[in-house]
Amino acid sequence: MSPDFFPSKGFCVAGIAVGLGGLCLLHLLRVGQVRADMKRRMDEKDRIAREIMDALLQNILGLILKIHAVVKQLPPEEPARQALENTLDRADEVLIESTNQIRTALDRRSSRER
């Protein structure tokens, strides 16, 4: 190579192109790191949300079962027994609806991530 090549316009253009290419590569690497970090955080949030929802639904089911045990101890002619049985039926419906809504939301979220 001749010594005139280094101060030439071609050398400057090549240097700028290599520099910009390096910057683009660094940018792409950083974007990949940020995406991986975001995915890791979202997965952790989803895991925590699932655990909280599972615990909540289990606690509600436990309350329903305790109330059901108390209702069975009441005499059949007791007016409060029928009201509590109706309330338990509604609580079962709410528990099923809530479980279905949670599953649907989680399924939608996981299908969006694919």
C-alpha positions as CSV (number, residue, x, y, z in Angstrom):
1,M,0.0,0.0,0.0
2,S,1.2,3.4,-0.8
3,P,1.6,6.0,1.9
4,D,-0.9,8.2,0.0
5,F,-3.7,5.7,0.8
6,F,-4.0,6.6,4.5
7,P,-4.9,10.3,4.1
8,S,-7.2,9.5,1.1
9,K,-10.9,9.9,1.1
10,G,-11.4,6.1,0.5
11,F,-9.5,5.3,3.7
12,C,-11.6,7.8,5.7
13,V,-14.8,6.4,4.3
14,A,-13.6,2.9,5.1
15,G,-12.7,3.9,8.6
16,I,-16.0,5.5,9.2
17,A,-17.8,2.5,7.8
18,V,-15.9,0.1,10.0
19,G,-16.5,2.4,13.0
20,L,-20.2,2.7,12.3
21,G,-20.4,-1.1,11.8
22,G,-18.8,-1.6,15.1
23,L,-21.2,0.7,16.8
24,C,-24.1,-1.0,15.2
25,L,-22.8,-4.4,16.4
26,L,-22.4,-3.1,19.9
27,H,-25.9,-1.6,19.8
28,L,-27.4,-5.0,18.6
29,L,-25.6,-6.8,21.4
30,R,-26.9,-4.4,24.0
31,V,-30.4,-4.6,22.6
32,G,-30.2,-8.4,22.9
33,Q,-29.0,-8.1,26.5
34,V,-31.8,-5.8,27.3
35,R,-34.4,-8.1,25.7
36,A,-33.1,-11.1,27.6
37,D,-33.2,-9.1,30.8
38,M,-36.7,-8.0,30.2
39,K,-37.8,-11.6,29.4
40,R,-36.2,-12.8,32.6
41,R,-38.0,-10.2,34.6
42,M,-41.3,-10.8,33.0
43,D,-40.9,-14.6,33.6
44,E,-40.2,-13.9,37.2
45,K,-43.2,-11.6,37.5
46,D,-45.4,-14.3,35.9
47,R,-44.1,-16.9,38.3
48,I,-44.8,-14.7,41.3
49,A,-48.3,-13.8,40.0
50,R,-49.1,-17.5,39.5
51,E,-47.9,-18.3,43.0
52,I,-50.0,-15.5,44.5
53,M,-53.1,-16.5,42.5
54,D,-52.7,-20.1,43.4
55,A,-52.3,-19.2,47.1
56,L,-55.4,-16.9,46.9
57,L,-57.6,-19.5,45.2
58,Q,-56.4,-22.2,47.6
59,N,-57.2,-20.0,50.6
60,I,-60.7,-19.2,49.2
61,L,-61.3,-22.9,48.6
62,G,-60.2,-23.6,52.2
63,L,-62.7,-21.0,53.5
64,I,-65.5,-22.5,51.4
65,L,-64.7,-25.9,52.8
66,K,-64.7,-24.6,56.4
67,I,-68.1,-22.9,55.9
68,H,-69.4,-26.0,54.2
69,A,-68.4,-28.1,57.3
70,V,-70.2,-25.6,59.6
71,V,-73.3,-25.6,57.4
72,K,-73.5,-29.4,57.6
73,Q,-73.6,-29.1,61.4
74,L,-76.7,-26.9,61.2
75,P,-80.1,-28.6,61.4
76,P,-81.9,-28.8,58.0
77,E,-84.8,-26.7,59.1
78,E,-82.5,-23.8,60.2
79,P,-83.3,-20.8,57.9
80,A,-79.7,-19.7,58.0
81,R,-78.6,-23.1,56.5
82,Q,-80.4,-22.5,53.2
83,A,-79.0,-19.0,53.0
84,L,-75.4,-20.3,53.6
85,E,-75.9,-23.1,51.1
86,N,-76.9,-20.6,48.5
87,T,-73.9,-18.5,49.4
88,L,-71.6,-21.5,49.1
89,D,-73.0,-22.3,45.7
90,R,-72.3,-18.7,44.6
91,A,-68.8,-18.9,46.1
92,D,-68.1,-22.1,44.1
93,E,-69.3,-20.3,40.9
94,V,-67.0,-17.3,41.7
95,L,-64.1,-19.6,42.3
96,I,-64.6,-21.4,39.0
97,E,-65.0,-18.2,37.1
98,S,-61.9,-16.7,38.7
99,T,-59.8,-19.8,37.9
100,N,-61.0,-19.7,34.3
101,Q,-60.2,-16.0,34.0
102,I,-56.7,-16.4,35.4
103,R,-56.0,-19.4,33.1
104,T,-57.3,-17.5,30.1
105,A,-55.1,-14.4,30.9
106,L,-52.0,-16.6,31.4
107,D,-52.7,-18.5,28.2
108,R,-53.1,-15.3,26.3
109,R,-49.9,-13.9,27.7
110,S,-47.9,-17.0,26.9
111,S,-49.3,-17.2,23.4
112,R,-48.2,-13.6,22.8
113,E,-44.7,-14.4,23.9
114,R,-44.3,-17.1,21.3
